[in-house]
Amino acid sequence: MQTDLLKEIERRTVDLAKFMVKSVEPLSTESDMEEVEIDIRELLHQTRHNANVVLNDSSGEKQVLRKILPAVLPGLSDYKDLPESPRILIDDAAKQAGIVGQSRLLMLSVQRALLLAETRARVLISGETGTGKELIAKLIHEHSDRRDKPFVVVNCGALVPNLAISELFGHEAYSFTGADPRGRAGKVVAADGGTLFLDEVADLPDVAQAALLRLLDQGEVQSVGKAKPRHVDVRVISATHKDLCAKVAAGEFREDLYYRLFVAEVHLPPLRERGKDVLQLASHILNVLRIEYGRAAPRGLAEDAKKLFASHAWPGNIRQLSQALEHAFIENSSELLTASMFPMLLASSRKDTVDGPKAPERLERGILEALGGPQPLILEFLCNGGREWFSTTALAEKSGMSASHTRTKLRDLTSAGILESSGQQLSTLSACLPIFP
């Protein structure tokens, strides 16, 4: 099982790297592509041990591979280091998708989503509730070769277990008590040729998980009451704010389905990590509210409100921000909204001030700064305590990050040869990071 999984992951990673080769370095002949494929496979083997060897290799034959490396090792590419032209393209794509903000972490997520849009890979979008996962899913769809086909959303958390199969895969007329006499095609068939977005996939009822597995493996669906399956062509993008790996370990989510859904990941940062994006989002939301309510004011935030917004943790992310602004907008007609007009936020901020900044929040910032900085800083961080946590769950609890986000960071570090998967760490990480032998 482990060997087969490694082969499948390597195969899909090679496909992704081949796309990057075509994008950044046009190859004149088929033999050129074959040579690069061989180099990519060698690179994959090397990166499991020490990616720095390849990163620092300046020989001509490795130049293309150095450009491919960000695709092979997600998280090592840096938005701020891109030339101006690609940055503009990423910014424009985000705006067209309704994604507001320009923080480095957000743009890295958009950059990765655009890269994956050009592939056929299934994508898992992770992130806290209210971070905009559906917008990223739509962006991937709109920039794929399926853009002219349907984009169908399924809220897995709202599926009733005994009706989940019918809702997803359809049913024939009168196939069960209460069935639509006209029959129903189902969400999957409605998405044929396009993209099926499974929101909150961690809540997918058990009865539907096996049927979804068949769709992913064989491209077939079987509606309730119909003997013969139907072939469909859909790209599946899923999203969750929960720790899927933990649900697999608890027996609450099928392990084989997890591996098929988790081919590539886009992680969305929480609002508290996005800096000035909070104020940019607030301005955008107020503009929308003025149009919706047909009012000229309030037009913006007073300075004390800006400080409050910048310091607030926003556990509900963009959804909480939008609700707070709409409430204040309805209740007030002054030109600017002051901090006193957000009593719930003030009460929460006072509590945080009394308690003091939490160690996990400080540690999370340290991890993010380390991952975005020079590799010696990452190594120093790990040597000064980073290695004491031998499970993703423990590290997630101490860092304040979600477990899925923590796994992504650990995977980046391990891929780069900075964090060694050995001893007790390997036994714990292997369940969540099976890409490493």
CORVEN-V787365 format. One record per residue. N is the residue number from 1. PHI is phi in degrees with one decimal (none if undefined). PSI is psi in degrees with one decimal (NA if undefined). Layout:
[[N & PHI & PSI] [N & PHI & PSI]]
This chain:
[[1 & none & -48.6] [2 & -62.7 & -43.7] [3 & -63.7 & -44.6] [4 & -61.4 & -40.4] [5 & -65.2 & -42.5] [6 & -60.3 & -42.2] [7 & -62.9 & -41.8] [8 & -66.1 & -42.3] [9 & -64.0 & -43.1] [10 & -62.9 & -41.0] [11 & -60.9 & -45.2] [12 & -70.9 & -34.0] [13 & -67.2 & -38.7] [14 & -62.9 & -41.8] [15 & -58.5 & -42.2] [16 & -66.2 & -41.7] [17 & -66.1 & -36.6] [18 & -60.5 & -39.7] [19 & -62.2 & -41.6] [20 & -63.7 & -37.8] [21 & -59.3 & -47.8] [22 & -62.7 & -31.9] [23 & -76.1 & -39.7] [24 & -104.4 & -17.4] [25 & -147.5 & 87.5] [26 & -55.7 & 131.0] [27 & -104.3 & 134.5] [28 & -80.4 & -31.6] [29 & -130.2 & 164.4] [30 & -66.1 & -33.7] [31 & -66.0 & -33.7] [32 & -59.9 & -44.3] [33 & -63.3 & -40.7] [34 & -63.6 & -40.3] [35 & -64.1 & -41.2] [36 & -65.7 & -38.5] [37 & -59.4 & -41.1] [38 & -63.4 & -44.2] [39 & -62.9 & -36.6] [40 & -63.2 & -43.7] [41 & -62.7 & -39.6] [42 & -64.8 & -39.5] [43 & -61.7 & -43.9] [44 & -58.6 & -39.8] [45 & -66.9 & -43.8] [46 & -66.2 & -39.3] [47 & -67.2 & -20.5] [48 & -71.2 & -14.9] [49 & -113.7 & -48.2] [50 & -162.2 & 98.0] [51 & -71.0 & -19.7] [52 & -62.1 & -30.8] [53 & -58.4 & -44.2] [54 & -75.5 & -41.0] [55 & -59.6 & -37.1] [56 & -94.0 & -0.2] [57 & -79.1 & 116.5] [58 & -99.4 & 6.8] [59 & -64.6 & 150.5] [60 & -57.8 & -39.0] [61 & -70.8 & -12.7] [62 & -100.4 & -2.2] [63 & -59.4 & -45.0] [64 & -64.1 & -40.9] [65 & -65.7 & -33.3] [66 & -65.5 & -31.0] [67 & -75.5 & -30.3] [68 & -76.3 & -27.2] [69 & -50.6 & -41.2] [70 & -58.3 & -30.0] [71 & -77.1 & -35.9] [72 & -75.1 & -35.5] [73 & -117.3 & 83.8] [74 & -54.7 & 137.1] [75 & 103.2 & -16.6] [76 & -87.2 & -17.4] [77 & -75.3 & 152.8] [78 & -131.3 & 118.8] [79 & -54.7 & -41.8] [80 & -69.3 & -20.1] [81 & -89.3 & -3.0] [82 & -71.8 & 151.0] [83 & -60.4 & 162.1] [84 & -60.2 & -41.9] [85 & -59.0 & -51.1] [86 & -61.4 & -33.7] [87 & -63.8 & -40.5] [88 & -63.2 & -41.2] [89 & -62.3 & -41.5] [90 & -66.2 & -44.5] [91 & -59.6 & -45.8] [92 & -63.7 & -41.8] [93 & -62.3 & -40.0] [94 & -64.2 & -44.6] [95 & -63.0 & -43.0] [96 & -63.1 & -29.7] [97 & -85.4 & -0.6] [98 & 81.4 & 17.5] [99 & -91.6 & 117.3] [100 & -103.6 & 131.2] [101 & 131.9 & 157.7] [102 & -137.4 & 19.5] [103 & -66.0 & 153.9] [104 & -58.7 & -45.2] [105 & -63.9 & -40.7] [106 & -65.8 & -44.5] [107 & -67.3 & -30.8] [108 & -64.0 & -39.3] [109 & -66.4 & -41.8] [110 & -65.4 & -42.3] [111 & -58.3 & -44.5] [112 & -67.8 & -38.9] [113 & -62.5 & -40.7] [114 & -65.4 & -38.2] [115 & -62.0 & -47.2] [116 & -71.0 & -24.2] [117 & -60.3 & -31.3] [118 & -81.7 & -3.8] [119 & -106.9 & 176.2] [120 & -100.3 & 8.5] [121 & -64.3 & 142.2] [122 & -74.0 & 141.6] [123 & -123.4 & 134.3] [124 & -106.8 & 121.7] [125 & -100.2 & 118.8] [126 & -111.4 & 158.5] [127 & 151.8 & 160.5] [128 & -65.2 & 163.3] [129 & -60.2 & 135.2] [130 & 85.2 & 15.9] [131 & -93.8 & -7.2] [132 & 98.5 & 35.5] [133 & -65.4 & -36.0] [134 & -66.8 & -33.8] [135 & -63.2 & -39.7] [136 & -67.0 & -39.7] [137 & -61.1 & -42.7] [138 & -65.3 & -38.2] [139 & -61.3 & -44.3] [140 & -60.2 & -44.5] [141 & -63.0 & -46.2] [142 & -67.6 & -21.5] [143 & -105.5 & 13.4] [144 & -102.9 & 174.7] [145 & -76.4 & 4.0] [146 & -103.6 & 11.7] [147 & -58.2 & -28.0] [148 & -90.1 & 2.9] [149 & -105.6 & 173.5] [150 & -65.1 & 148.2] [151 & -117.9 & 108.4] [152 & -112.2 & 127.7] [153 & -102.1 & 133.7] [154 & -123.5 & 120.8] [155 & -87.2 & 97.9] [156 & -62.9 & -28.9] [157 & -69.7 & -19.2] [158 & -96.3 & -1.5] [159 & -75.2 & 128.2] [160 & -78.8 & 126.2] [161 & -48.3 & -47.0] [162 & -77.4 & -5.6] [163 & -118.0 & 2.4] [164 & -62.2 & -42.9] [165 & -62.0 & -44.7] [166 & -63.2 & -42.7] [167 & -64.6 & -41.5] [168 & -80.3 & -46.7] [169 & -111.8 & -1.8] [170 & 87.0 & 174.9] [171 & -152.0 & 157.1] [172 & -82.6 & 162.6] [173 & -59.7 & 132.8] [174 & 58.2 & 27.2] [175 & -75.8 & -17.0] [176 & -157.8 & 165.4] [177 & -60.8 & 125.1] [178 & 88.9 & 1.1] [179 & -69.0 & 148.2] [180 & -61.0 & 124.4] [181 & -62.3 & -16.9] [182 & -92.2 & -5.9] [183 & 80.1 & 172.0] [184 & -146.3 & 137.4] [185 & -75.2 & -34.8] [186 & 93.3 & 160.2] [187 & -64.5 & -38.7] [188 & -64.8 & -46.4] [189 & -64.2 & -36.4] [190 & -62.3 & -27.1] [191 & -91.9 & 3.0] [192 & -52.2 & 126.4] [193 & 89.7 & -15.6] [194 & -118.0 & -137.6] [195 & -122.7 & 134.2] [196 & -106.9 & 117.2] [197 & -102.6 & 113.0] [198 & -96.7 & 94.6] [199 & -79.6 & 142.5] [200 & 51.4 & 52.5] [201 & -64.1 & -22.6] [202 & -62.4 & -21.4] [203 & -96.2 & 9.8] [204 & -62.4 & 124.7] [205 & -56.2 & 147.1] [206 & -53.7 & -40.9] [207 & -63.6 & -27.4] [208 & -88.8 & -15.8] [209 & -66.6 & -41.2] [210 & -65.7 & -39.8] [211 & -66.8 & -37.5] [212 & -66.9 & -35.8] [213 & -60.3 & -41.3] [214 & -64.1 & -39.7] [215 & -60.7 & -45.5] [216 & -70.2 & -34.5] [217 & -79.9 & -43.9] [218 & -117.4 & -7.7] [219 & 68.2 & 30.5] [220 & -124.8 & 147.8] [221 & -129.8 & 149.3] [222 & -129.7 & 112.4] [223 & -74.1 & 157.1] [224 & -64.1 & 127.5] [225 & 89.7 & 1.0] [226 & -115.0 & 131.6] [227 & -78.3 & -34.7] [228 & -98.4 & 129.2] [229 & -71.9 & 162.2] [230 & -119.5 & 137.3] [231 & -83.6 & 135.3] [232 & -134.2 & 155.1] [233 & -120.6 & 99.0] [234 & -131.5 & 147.9] [235 & -99.6 & 128.4] [236 & -100.3 & 123.5] [237 & -117.4 & 130.4] [238 & -122.4 & 163.0] [239 & -146.2 & 150.3] [240 & -159.4 & 150.8] [241 & -105.3 & 1.5] [242 & -100.4 & 167.2] [243 & -87.2 & 98.0] [244 & -63.8 & -36.6] [245 & -61.7 & -40.8] [246 & -66.2 & -36.9] [247 & -67.8 & -34.4] [248 & -64.2 & -46.3] [249 & -62.3 & -31.8] [250 & -85.1 & -0.3] [251 & 75.9 & 19.3] [252 & -99.3 & -5.9] [253 & -146.5 & 136.4] [254 & -63.9 & 129.8] [255 & -65.0 & -42.2] [256 & -65.5 & -34.5] [257 & -69.5 & -39.3] [258 & -56.6 & -47.0] [259 & -66.7 & -31.2] [260 & -76.9 & -30.8] [261 & -79.4 & -34.7] [262 & -93.4 & 63.9] [263 & -84.5 & -42.6] [264 & -144.3 & 151.4] [265 & -126.2 & 141.8] [266 & -119.5 & 119.9] [267 & -102.1 & 131.6] [268 & -99.5 & 126.5] [269 & -71.8 & 148.9] [270 & -69.5 & 160.9] [271 & -60.6 & -32.9] [272 & -66.2 & -17.1] [273 & -97.0 & 2.2] [274 & -103.8 & 12.2] [275 & 55.3 & -124.7] [276 & -69.9 & -7.3] [277 & -57.7 & -28.8] [278 & -59.8 & -46.9] [279 & -71.2 & -35.0] [280 & -65.4 & -41.3] [281 & -64.7 & -41.5] [282 & -60.3 & -43.6] [283 & -62.5 & -42.1] [284 & -63.8 & -44.8] [285 & -64.6 & -40.8] [286 & -64.1 & -37.1] [287 & -61.9 & -43.1] [288 & -64.3 & -42.5] [289 & -63.8 & -39.4] [290 & -62.3 & -37.5] [291 & -70.3 & -45.6] [292 & -63.0 & -41.1] [293 & -94.2 & -4.7] [294 & 64.1 & 37.2] [295 & -120.5 & 151.6] [296 & -89.9 & -18.5] [297 & -141.2 & 157.3] [298 & -67.4 & 150.0] [299 & -104.2 & -16.1] [300 & -174.0 & -168.0] [301 & -107.0 & 139.6] [302 & -71.9 & 166.6] [303 & -60.5 & -39.7] [304 & -67.6 & -32.7] [305 & -70.0 & -37.3] [306 & -61.9 & -42.4] [307 & -64.5 & -40.1] [308 & -62.2 & -46.0] [309 & -64.2 & -40.5] [310 & -67.8 & -28.4] [311 & -95.9 & -11.8] [312 & -74.2 & 147.8] [313 & -79.4 & -23.2] [314 & 49.9 & 62.9] [315 & -61.3 & -26.6] [316 & -91.8 & 2.7] [317 & 57.7 & -141.2] [318 & -63.7 & -34.3] [319 & -62.9 & -42.3] [320 & -67.4 & -41.3] [321 & -59.4 & -45.9] [322 & -63.2 & -42.7] [323 & -64.8 & -43.0] [324 & -63.3 & -41.5] [325 & -68.7 & -41.0] [326 & -65.5 & -40.3] [327 & -61.0 & -47.1] [328 & -67.1 & -35.4] [329 & -63.7 & -43.2] [330 & -67.3 & -39.1] [331 & -82.5 & -14.5] [332 & -133.2 & 148.8] [333 & -124.2 & 9.2] [334 & -69.7 & 163.4] [335 & -61.9 & -42.3] [336 & -123.1 & 144.5] [337 & -89.1 & 126.1] [338 & -97.0 & 168.4] [339 & -60.0 & -34.4] [340 & -64.4 & -16.4] [341 & -84.7 & 3.0] [342 & -125.9 & 65.0] [343 & -59.1 & -36.4] [344 & -65.0 & -39.9] [345 & -69.2 & -39.0] [346 & -62.2 & -43.7] [347 & -62.0 & -42.7] [348 & -65.6 & -41.4] [349 & -66.1 & -37.9] [350 & -63.3 & -39.3] [351 & -64.4 & -41.8] [352 & -64.0 & -36.0] [353 & -67.3 & -41.5] [354 & -64.7 & -45.3] [355 & -71.2 & -26.7] [356 & 84.7 & 161.1] [357 & -63.6 & 134.7] [358 & -77.4 & 142.8] [359 & -56.7 & -41.1] [360 & -59.0 & -35.5] [361 & -68.0 & -38.9] [362 & -66.1 & -41.0] [363 & -66.2 & -39.4] [364 & -59.9 & -44.0] [365 & -62.2 & -38.2] [366 & -63.5 & -40.8] [367 & -64.7 & -45.9] [368 & -64.7 & -40.9] [369 & -65.1 & -39.4] [370 & -64.6 & -44.5] [371 & -66.6 & -27.1] [372 & -93.1 & -4.0] [373 & -108.4 & -168.1] [374 & -60.4 & 149.1] [375 & -61.8 & -32.8] [376 & -57.5 & -33.5] [377 & -66.4 & -38.4] [378 & -63.5 & -45.2] [379 & -62.9 & -41.7] [380 & -62.3 & -41.3] [381 & -60.0 & -44.6] [382 & -67.3 & -38.3] [383 & -70.5 & -26.3] [384 & -97.3 & 35.5] [385 & 128.7 & -19.4] [386 & -63.3 & -24.7] [387 & -87.8 & -2.9] [388 & -76.8 & -16.3] [389 & -98.2 & 120.5] [390 & -104.9 & 11.8] [391 & -140.5 & 147.5] [392 & -64.7 & -32.7] [393 & -64.5 & -46.2] [394 & -64.4 & -42.9] [395 & -65.2 & -39.1] [396 & -62.7 & -42.3] [397 & -64.0 & -40.0] [398 & -78.1 & -28.4] [399 & -88.0 & -22.1] [400 & 84.9 & 1.1] [401 & -90.3 & 162.9] [402 & -69.9 & 156.5] [403 & -63.2 & -38.7] [404 & -66.2 & -38.6] [405 & -65.2 & -41.4] [406 & -61.6 & -42.6] [407 & -61.7 & -39.2] [408 & -62.1 & -44.1] [409 & -64.8 & -43.5] [410 & -63.5 & -38.2] [411 & -63.5 & -41.6] [412 & -61.1 & -44.2] [413 & -66.5 & -40.9] [414 & -69.6 & -40.8] [415 & -59.6 & -36.6] [416 & -80.4 & 1.1] [417 & 77.4 & 11.7] [418 & -87.8 & -40.5] [419 & -104.6 & 123.5] [420 & -84.4 & 129.6] [421 & -89.5 & 84.8] [422 & -142.2 & 160.7] [423 & 57.6 & -134.2] [424 & -66.0 & -32.2] [425 & -61.9 & -43.8] [426 & -62.6 & -42.3] [427 & -63.3 & -33.4] [428 & -82.5 & -43.2] [429 & -72.4 & -26.8] [430 & -60.4 & -29.9] [431 & -67.8 & -33.6] [432 & -101.4 & -22.0] [433 & -123.7 & 64.2] [434 & -70.0 & -2.4] [435 & -69.6 & -18.7] [436 & -97.2 & 130.5] [437 & -70.6 & NA]]
